[in-house]
Amino acid sequence: MNIATPKFGVGASALRKEDPKLIRGEGAFTDDIRAEGELRGFVLRSPYAAARFTINDLETARASDGVHLVLTAPDVAHLGPVICQTPLKQPDGTRHALKHTPLLCDGEVRHVGDAVAFIVAETLVQAQDAAELIDIDWQMGEAHAELATALEEGRPLVWPDLGTNQAFLYQVGNAEATDAAFAAAEHVTTISFINNRLVSNYMETRACLAEWDAAEARFTLTLGSQGVHGIRRTLARDVFGMDVEAFRVITRDVGGGFGTKSFNYREYPLSLEAARQLGRPVKWVADRTEHFLADAHGRDHQVTASLAMDKDGRITGLRADLLANMGGYLSQFGPFVPTFGGSMATGVYDIANLDFRLRGVYTHTTPVDAYRGAGRPEAAFLIERLIDAAARELDMPAAELRRRNFIRPEQFPYATQGGRIYDVGEFDGHMTRALEKADADQFDDRAEQARSRGKLRGLGVAVYIEACAFAGSEPARLTLDADGGITLYIGTQTNGQGHATAYSQFIADVIGIDFDRITVRQGDTDELANGGGTGGSRSIPLGGVSVSAASEVLADKMKKLAADELEASPSDIELVDGAARIVGTDRVMSYADLARAASTEEDRTGLADVVQDEATYPNGTHVCELEIDPDTGRVEIVRYTIVDDFGMTVNPVLLLGQIHGGVVQGIGQCLSEGVVYSEDGQLLTASFMDYAMPRADGMPFFDFETRNVPSTTNAMGIKGAGEAATIGSCPAVMNALVDALDRVRGVRHIEMPATPQRIWEALNG
């Protein structure tokens, strides 16, 4: 393999190719794209969490200025709902009932923001004005938005036909063996906590532009997504009942995704149907309040968990009982998220017995689905908070309790009680290194100094593992262009991660070419037949491996072309600096000349689809050190140390960006972010006035390094990194916070978000 200029190859800190365009304001986000004659769509949403309704008058709205169309449930009855794609098998072998999301509600709503009508007009203001003219008779019902009590007898039911608010029951592990382990335990530690509900709050709200070509009987949908092929498949198969070839789905630039832009939402088919009926393009753009009300939320679990331990502090069993809020409907991957967390419940520890019980619960709230980490942050929080609580009760250093229970390197491959197969890991190695970097052995001195200044100082550790880059593949196609450049077509979708940069590094590693002469094409179903999209940290571990393999295929073809033209052996050809050269001579051909020499398109195309049979398992240690002002409850994170195992680093700069962003999202959940509903289901945190996002001036500098152990399940040893920092940060921050509170005031529990008010109240009884 020919190695390109080091600053461009895999492992180099190449700066992002994408940034100059975005910094100049030349991005093409969905709302930047205009279509001739486009109309604007607006969704009339329910102001109530639980209500029946009758629409008395639509004609006034339909006749108002600029209005072209008003759709209600009967107008879209020929279309399917937005379905839940992840039904579960319950312990008794049955499949639970699936309550899908209707495109428009037919006489009953189940959360504030539920969709009642879709209005299309010349302008957004005209559509909004028309919505005000729709006469609706509301009969308010009794709503229930509290997860903790939703299963109690007599509570209002979201779906009365079920006779319960329980959406499903899921169990993993061996309850009988775990009961025996607890019966024989020398010590049992139990904790209960809430994993708070979150709003993803990407910078660019969701939007779409829908077009219909009557002559071709074909839709075009432009939207911000995490993968166009999945959206196309769902629209065609589940909503419209049409062939996928009748849909072209396009994604240009995307201002953040975090999992929440993976899904098909009702506004997309509504806009498409309106465009088909009107024969004109229809654009819909969410405002920020709609994002709070209508986009899937994340997390929202209530948990009770226990550890059983022997006299030496070895864990003999883990028992967990979870309630997982599903909201008013089952979202696309909703049931999968907490069950996936169950598969990771034992974390990095050698735990022989597990009893994990999960009940999905309906409430009159916005549906819940995957949000950065999707089950793994919840699992890591459960086990790492439990480990810290057990160490306190045993009066044992938390690091020592972890060391006694880590899965040891010689135990790999390791089958967990949750059904995962970990391939490699050196957990003690990165924890020891992280504690060393954090100067943990000197922490007591720093805590005493802080106390002399009137501050409470705490140190928290979390050792996490996650599963990502799941079994499967991501096909890649490279072409040698007529001008000598290289174009990559791949079905992942960048949401700001830097795919164009990372993929170019794989190509530059194999084909010696100027970094900026590589073009990466994503986000158009007409350009690539299939693609898995971006989610679960799969793009680089799966996509990058296929890009590298496709580069090798194309490089071999280019060498053969050059060998034929230069009358040499392909083994004597090297690809460097945009030219094919006979090694040790000045005889060369430019890549443009090679492209002209190709007799067929296949001769200048490299295809690869590398299949991976098992997930990868990134892991690492986070160490958080913070101070609390007891007079105000304000928290300052003063040091933050991370040592991660990502198998292999493709680009340190891109990786650092992922880590910084992920940690901040975890800190946000711990200290400020949290969705709040009133008793009657009104969303009280529906804007940035009420929902506190983390800010740059509240973040520390992060001390980060890797201690990589290559994955054995990935062809290049890569493990994936997009979600890892969110997974490790939450338990590290909360362990540090509890450490600070316990050292001086004996407070051993506080819920997230640990706001200054909540901390002050904990300190003052």
N, C-alpha and C positions, 0 to 999 in steps of 0.2 A: 504494500500500500504506500502511495506517495503522500508524504506529509506536506500540507500547505504551510504558508507562512504562519508561524506559531500564534501570532496575535489573532488569527481567524479560526483556528482549529478547535476541536473539542477540548475542553479544559481551560481555554483561554478566557480572560475577562474582556471579551469583545463588548463594546458599547452597543446599545440598542439601535438597530437600523430604523425602527419605527418612529423614534422620537422627533427627529427634525420636522417631519410632516405635521405631527400633532402639535408641536410647539408653535408652528407657524399658523395654526388654525386651519389647516388644510385637510382635516379628517373628514370622512364621509360617514357620519353617524346617521341613523335612520331618519331623524327629523331634518337632516340636511338635504335629503334627497327629495326632489320635486318631480311630479308627473303632470303632464299637461292636462288641465281640466280636473285636477284632484279636488275631491270633496272632503269634508272633515266629519269624523264620527265621534259620538259622545255616548257614554253609557249612563243611563239613569239607574242609580243604585239605591238600595233600600236604606232608609234611615233607622230601621228597626232590626234587632237581632232575631226576633221570632214574631212572625205576623203572617196572617192570611190577607190577601188583597184581591180586589176586583177593579179592573180598569173600566171606568165609566165612559170616558170620552178620549178618543185619539184624533178625531177629525180636526179639532181646533189646532192641535200641534202640527198635524200634517199640512194644514192650510197656512201656517205661519210663514213669515218671510224667509226665503232661502232654503226651506226644508224640501228635501227630495224623497226621504224615506223614513218611516218609523217602523221598526220591527219589534214585535212582542213574541211571546212563546208560540202562539199558533202559527206565526209566520216562519218559524224555523223548526217546526215539528218534523219536517222531512229529514232533518239533520240529526246526527248522533250527538251524545253528550261528550264532555271532556272526561275521558275514562281514567280510572285508577288501573295502572298496568301491573300492580304487584300484589295480587291476592295471596293469602297465606293459607297453609294447611294448619288447622287447629289440632290440639292434642288428641281429640277424639276422631281425627281423620276427616272432619268436615271442612268445607270451604265456607268462610264467613260471607255474609251478604255484602255486596259492593254498592255503596251509595255514591254514584258518580255526580260530577258537577254539570248541571244543565247549562246550555248556552244562555238561555233566559228563563227565569223562574216562571212556573205556571201556577200562579195563585198562592204560592207560599215561599217565604224567604227564611234562611237559616243562619244568617249572620249580617251584621251591618256591612254594607258594601256589596251585598249580593246583587246580581244584575237583573233588572226588571224590563228595561227597554233599551234599544239601540237606535239613536237618532242620527241621521246623516243630512248635512246641510252644506251650503256654500262656504260658511265659516264656522269656526268653533263656537263663537258667541251666539250665532243664530241657532246652532244645535242645542246649546245650553238653554237659551231662552225658550225654545220649543219644549224642552223637557219640563220646564216649569208649568207648561200649559196642559200637561197630561193629568187628567183628573183620576185620582186613585182613591178608592175607599179602603183604608187600612183597618184591619181588626187585629189589634195587638195581642199577641200571645205572651205567655210567661216564658222568659228566656232564662237559661242557666249557662254561665260562662266560667264557672269555677271548676277546675279539674279535680281538686281534692274531694269534692262532695258530689260529683256528677253521677256516681254509681249508687248513691244512697237512695233508699226507697222513698218514693214520693217526689223525687226531683223532676222538673220538667224534662220531657223527652224531645230530643232533636228529631228522631224518627220514631213516632209512636208505633208504627207497624212492627218494629223490632221488639217492643216491650221493654227495652233497656237502652241505656246510653253506651253499653259496651259494644264496640265495633268488632273486636276480635280478641281471642286469647292465644298466646304463643308461649311455648316453654322450650328450653334447651337445657341439657344436662341430665343428671340423675338425681331425682328428688329423694329416693329411698337411701341411696348411698350418702348423700349429703346430710340427711337427717341423722344417720349413724355417726358421721364425722362430728356433727355438732353435739350429739349426746356424749361423745367421748372426749370432747375438747377440754383442755385445761383453762382456756380463756376464750371468751367471745366478746367481740366489739361490734356494736351496732350504731349506725348513723342513719339519719333521715335528712333529706334536703330536697330543694326544688332546683331543677335545671331550667333557668328562666327562659321565657319566650323572647325571640329576637326578630327584628326586621332587618333584611339584608342591606338595604340602603346603598346600592351601587350608585355611582354618580349619574349615570344615564338611566332615566326611567324607561320602562318598556314602551315600545312604539312599533307600529307596523304600517306598511303601505301595500294595499291590496289592489291588484289589477286583474282584469278578465279579458281574454282575447276570444271573442265570439267565433271568429273564423276558424281558430284552431281548437276551440273548446278547451282552453287551457288557462289556469290561474298562474299569476306570478305574485309571490308574497315576499316583500323585503322587510326584514325585522332584525333587531338585535337578539342574538341567540347564542347558545353554547354548542350548536351543531344543527345544520340545516337538514340533514338526512333524517334524523329522528322526528323533527317537526313535520317534514313532508309525509313521512310514513304514517304518523298519527292522524294528520288531517285527512289523508286520502282514505285510509283503511277504516278509521273509527268514526269520523265525523261525516264526510261526504260520500263514502261508499264508492269511490272512484279509483281508477288506476293511478299509481304514483306518478306515471308519466304525464298525467294531466296537471301536475303541479311543478312549478319551478320555485324554489325557495332560495333566497339570497340573503346573506349577512355581510355587511361591510364592516366598518369599525364598530366596536362594542365598548361601552364605558362601564365595564365591570359585570360580573355574572354571579359568582359565589354559589353556583348550583341552582339558584332561583331562576335563572334564564334558560334552564334546560327544558322547561316544560312547555307543553301546549296549553295556552290559556284561551278562554272563551272569546276574547276580543279579536283573535286572529280569524277564526271561522266566521264570526259576525261581520268583520270587515270584508272578507272574501265574498260572502253571500250578498252583501250590499253592493259590492262592485259588480257582481254577476247580474243582479237585478237591474242596476242602473246603467250598466255599460260605461261607467266612468270610474277612475281610480278613487279609492277611499283610504284616507289616512286617519289613524287613531294614535294619539299620544297621551300617555298617562301623566297627570300632574303628581306632585309628591304625595298629596293626601290619598290619591287613588292607589299609589304604591303601598302605603301603609294599610289600606283597607282591603286591597284585592290581590296583591301578590302573596304567594305562599310564605308563611312565617317559618321560623326555625326553632328547634329544641322543644321546650315545654314538657318536661317530665317531672313527676313527683316520685321520689325514690326512697325506699328503705332497704338497707343492705347490711349484711353481717359477715364477719370473718370468724372462723373457728381456728384456734391455734393450739399446738401442743405446748409442753412445758419449756421447750427450747425456742419458742417463737416461730416454729415452722407452721405455715398455713396448711390446714388440712381440709378446709371447705370454705366455699363462698356461696352465700344465699342472697338473692336480690329479688325484690318485688317492685315492679315499675308500673305506674300509670303514665301513658303517653297520650297527650292531647292530639287528636286528629282534626279538630275543628268541626265545621258543619258538614263537610264532605270528605271523602277519601281522595286526596290529591294523587298525582300521577305515580309518585314513588313513596307516598306517605307511609304505608305500613312497613315498607322495607327498612326505613331508616332506624327505628328503635330495635327491630329484630337484628339488624346488622350490628348494632351496638352490643347486643347480647352475645354475638359470636366473638366479640373482642373483650368480654367482661373480665377475664382473668389477667389481661394485660401482659406484663413481662414476667409473670410469676409462675412457678411450678406448683399449680394448684390441682390436686387430684380429683376434687369433687366440686361440682357446680350445680346449683339449682337456680335457674334464671326464669322468672315468671313475669310476663308482660301482658298488660291489658290495654288495648287501644280504646280510646274513649271519645265519643262525640260530645261536643259542646257547641253552643251558639256563638262560634268565633270563626275567624278566617282559617281556612285549612292550613295544615302544617306539612312541610315537605323538607327535602334536602337543603341544608345550608352548610357552608364550608366545613367539611369533615363528615357530615351526614352520618351520625351514629357513633363515630370513633371519638369525637370530643366528649360525648356523653359517657362513653365507656371508660375513657381515661380518667375523667373526673370522678366517677364512682370508685374505681379501685384505688386511685392515688389519694383521695381524701380519706378513704377507709384505712389505708396503710398508715397515714399520719395519725389518725385517731387511735389506732391500735398501739402505735409506738408510744404515744402519750400515756395510755392506760398501763402499758407494760413498763413504763419508765425506762425505755430503751431508745437510743438514738435512732431516728427514722432511717438514716442511711444504713445502719446495721441491720435493721429489720428487713430492709429491701435486699441487702446482700445475702442474707440467710435464705431468701426465698426466690431469688432470680433463677430463671432457667439458665443452666450453665452451658457454655459453648459445646461441650461434649454431648449434650442431650439433643442437639439438632441433627436431622429435622425433628421438630417437636409438634405433636398433635395436641391441640388444646381441647379442653372439655366443651368449648363452644363450637368446635368443628373446623377450626383453622389449622393449617399446616405451616408453621414457621420454618423457613429454610436455614437461616443463619442469624447470629446475633451475639454481641459481646456487651451486654448491658452494664455489667460492673465496670468495664473499661471506660465507657463514656460517662458514667456517673462519677467515677473517681476523678476523671479529668475535669469535669465540670465543677466539682467541689473544689478542686485545686485552683482552677482559674478564678473561682469566686472568692478565694481566700476564706473558705468556710471555717477553717480552724481558728481564725482570728475574729469570728463574728461576735463572740461574747464581749470582747473588748469594745467593739463598735456599738453594740447594744447598750453597754454601760455609758459610753460617751453620749449616746443619744438621750439616755435617761437623764443625764446631767443637764441636757438642754431642754428637758421637758417633753421629749418625744418618745414614742414607743416604736421600737425597731423589731422587725421580724424577718426570718429567713425561711423560705419555702422551696421545696424540691419536688419535682415531678419527673418520673421516668415513664415514658410512653412508648407504645408501639401501635402502629396502624396497619391496615390492609388497603392497598390501592393498586392501580395499574392491573386490573383484574384480568383473568384469563381471556384471551381473545387476540385481536390484531387490529392494525390500522394500515390499510394499503397506501402506498406512496407511488406516484408516477413522476418521473423526471423527463424533461425533454431538453435536447440541445437545440437552442433557437438559431434562426438564420443569422442573427448578428453575433453569434458566439456566446451569448449568455445562456444561463440555465434557468428553467422554470420548474418549480415543484408544484404539483397538485396533490392536496391531501385533505382528508375529511374531518380533521380536528378544527377547532375554532378558537382563535385567540380572543381573549377578553381583557387583554392588557398584560399578559404574561411575558410577551416577547418571543412568540413562536418564530417570526420571520428571522430573528437573530439566531436563535438556537438551531433551527433547522439548517440555516445557512452554514453554521459551523460544522454540522455533520457532512454536508456536501463539500465544503472547502477542505475538510480533512482527507477526502478521497480524490477530488478533482481539483487540481490546482487552478484556481480562478479567483479573480478579484471579488472580495466579499460583496461589494455593491452591484455586481453583475448577476447576482442570484435573486430571482423573483419567487416569492412564495404566494401561491393562490389557494385560498380557502373560501368556504362560504358560498358556493354556487352549485346547486344540484345538477345543473346542465354541464358543468365542467368535470364532474367526478360522479360516477354512478353510485358509489357507496362511501360511507364514512361513519365513524363511531362518535364523532363530536368530542367535546372536551368536558370532562367530569371525572371525579375519582382519581385525579392526578395521573391520567393515562397518556397525555399527549406526548411527552418526551420519552417515557419508558417504552411505549408501544410505537408511537409515530416516529420518534427519533431513530429507533432501531430499524424500522422499515426504510426510512430515508437513507440511512447509512448503507443498507443492503442494496437499495435501488441505485445509489451512487456507484457502488462497486459494479453493478450490471452495466450501467451506462459507461463507466470508465473502461471496462473491457471492450465495449463496442467502439468507443472512441479510439482506443489503441489499435484495434483491428483496422479501422478506417485509415488511420495514420500509417500503419504498417503497409497497407496495400498501396497507398499513394507514394510513400517514401521508399518502398521496396526494402523493407526491413521486417524483422520478426516482431510480433506484438510484445514479446518479452523484453525487447530492446527499447520500447517506447516509454517515456515518462511524461506525465501531464503536470506542467508547472507554468505559472504565470500566464494562464490563458492560452497556452500553446502545447501542442504535442511535439516532442523532440526526441530524436534518437540520442540515447544516453551518450554523453561524452563528445557530441558533435555540435555543429551549428546548424544542422539540418532540422527545420521546424515547419509546422503547419499551424496556423491560427485555428482557434475553435470555429470561427466563422467559415473557414475553408473546409474544415471537417464536416460542418453541417451541409455545405454545398456538395461535398463528395458522397453524402449518404444517398442511396438510391431509393430508399423507402423511409417512411416515418418511423417504422420499427427500428431501423438502424440507428436512429438518434433518440431512442426512448429507453429509459430504464424503469422497470416495474419490479416491485417487491411487496410482499405481504407476509411478514414474519409473524408466525403464530406463537403466542405464549400460553403455556398450559396452566399456570397458577399465578395467583396474585404476588405482588412484592410486599415487603414488610419493613418500611422505614421505621426507625426508632431513635430515641435520643433522650437527653436529660436537659431540663430547664431549671435554673436556679434563680429565684427572684428574691431581692432584698428591698424592703420598703420601710418607710417611717410613717407613723400616724401622729397627727396633732390631736391630742385628746380634748383640747378645748373646742375644736371645730369638727372633728371627725375626718378631716381632709387627709388623703393618702398621697404620699410622694414615693414613686418607685425610684430608688437611688442607684440600684445596680441590677443588671439583668444579664445572665450568662447562659449560653446555649452550646451544647456539644451534640451534634446530630450525626446519625449514620444514614446517608442517602445512597450508599452503594458506590456511586460514582458521581462526580460533579461535572456537568456539561459546561456551565458558565458561572463562575463565582459571583459576578455582578447580578445576573438574573436571579440566581439562587438567593442572594442576600435580600433582594427586593421581595421575593416571596416570603422569606422568613420575617422580615420587618412587618409586612402587611399582616401576616398571620398572627404574630404576637399581639399587634395592636387590636385586632379583632377579638382575641381572647381577653385582653385587658379591658376592652370595652364591655364585654359581657360581665366581667367580674365587678367592675367599679361604677358603671354608669348606665349601660343599656338594659332596657327591660320593658316589654309590652305590658300595659295595664288595662284591664277591662273593668267597667263598673258591674254591679250585680246584675243589671238588666242587659248586659252585653254591649254597652257603648264603649267604643275604643277611646280611652282617655289619653292615649299617647299617639296621636295621629299626625303629629308634625314635629319638626325640630325644636319647637318651643317647649315640647313636653318629653321628647325622647332624646336623651343626651348621648351624642356620639363622642368617641374619644377624639382628643385634639393633639396636634403635634407638640404643643407646649407642655403637655402632661406626660410625654413619653421620655424614657431615659435613652442613653446610648446603649446599643446592644453589643455585647461581646460574644461573637459567634465564630465557631469553627466546626469542621467536620472530622469525624473519626470513622471513615468509611470501611465497611466490610461488604465486598461486592455480592449482590444477589446471585443466587444460583438458578433462579427461575427466569431471569431476564438475560437475553443474549449478550448484552453489554454490561451487565452487572448493575444497571440503574434501578433505583427503588421508587422514585417519585417523591416530590417535595411540596406540592402546591397547598396541601391542607395541614401539613405536619405541625407547623408552628401554632396554629389555632388549637390543635389537639393537646399539645404540651403546656401551653401557657395558662389556661384556666386553672387547673389544679395547682400549678406552681404559685400563682398569685394568691389564690385563696389559702393555700397552706402557709404562705408567708404572713398573710393578714391574721389568720388564726394564731399563728405563733406569736405575733406581736401582742395580740389581745390577751392571750393566755399567760404570757410571761409576767404581766403586771396585774391584770384584773381577773384572771381565771376564766375568761370567756373562751369557750371551745367550739362555738358554732355561730355562724352568721350566714344569712342567705345572700345570694347574688340578686341584683347588683348591690354591692356593699357601698351604698352612697354615703356621703358624709353624715347625713341625718341618721341613717340606719346604724352606722358605726358609733355615733355620739350616743344614741339611745342604748346600744349594747354596753357601752362603757359606763353609762349612768343609770343602769337598771331599768 
